[in-house]
Amino acid sequence: MNSHRSMPPAVETYFTSANKSRLEAFTSAFDKDALILDNHREIKGMEAIKSWCEAEILEPNVTFEIVDMDDINNTIVVFAKVDGD
């Protein structure tokens, strides 16, 4: 991992809680009006994010192994190996 920058708490919460299948912790990483762009779809608002997380991350047991992280043009970019069912 890029040793020059630590992972922002919300980003760390996202990956840690997803790996532990903890829905409430996962959603705490997002603002109530958050927008997720996933495979050309927009997931907006907490209820939609909860449903998306359950169906797309928790149900198929998706896990992330962080490989690297960088700050590119003031945007946090995380590189991860993804696994699941």
N, C-alpha and C positions, 0 to 999 in steps of 0.2 A: 504494500500500500504506500501511497505517496506520503512520506514521513514529514513533509513540510506543512501539512494541514491536517487538523483533526476533523473527524466526521461531525457535522452539525447534529445536535441532539435529536431533532425530528427525523433526520435521515437514519440515524442509528436505531431509533425506535421503530421505524418502518421495517427494517430488515430483521432486527431482533425479535419483534413480536410476530412477524410473519413466520419466522423459523420455529417459533414456539406455539404457533396456532392460537394466538391470543387476540381475539377480535377487538375487544375494548382498548387494549394497549395499542393495537395497530391503528385504529381510528383516531386515537389521541394525537397522532403525528400530523393530522390534518386540521386546518381551520374549518369551521362549519360551512363556509362557502367555497371550499376547495374545488378545484377542477382537475380531473385526471384525464390525460389523453392516452388511450390504450388501443393499439391496433386500429387507428382511424375512428375511434369512438370517443365521445365525451361522457365522462361520468362526473356529475356535478351535484354537490350537496352531500351531507352526511348520510342520509338514508341510502342514497344511490351508491355511495362509497362502501357502506357496510354490505350491501347486497353484492356488489362487485367483489369485495374481498372474500366473502363466503364462497361465492361461486367460482372465482378465478384463482384464488390463492389457497384458502383453507381446505375446501372440499377436495381438490386434486393434490393436496399435501405438497405444495410448492415450497421449496427451500432455496435459499440463496447463500452462496459462498463468495464473500467479498474477495475480489482479486486485486483491485486497485481503486483509487479514488483520486480525482483531480478537480481543480477549479479552472474551468475553461470559460473565459470571458464572463467571469462573475456568476457562473452557473456550475453547481456541483454535479459532477458526472461520476457515477459509480459503475464500475465494471464488475460483473458477478457471474459465476457459474450458476445456472438455474437447473434444478432437478424437480421431479415430482411424478405423479401418476398420469 
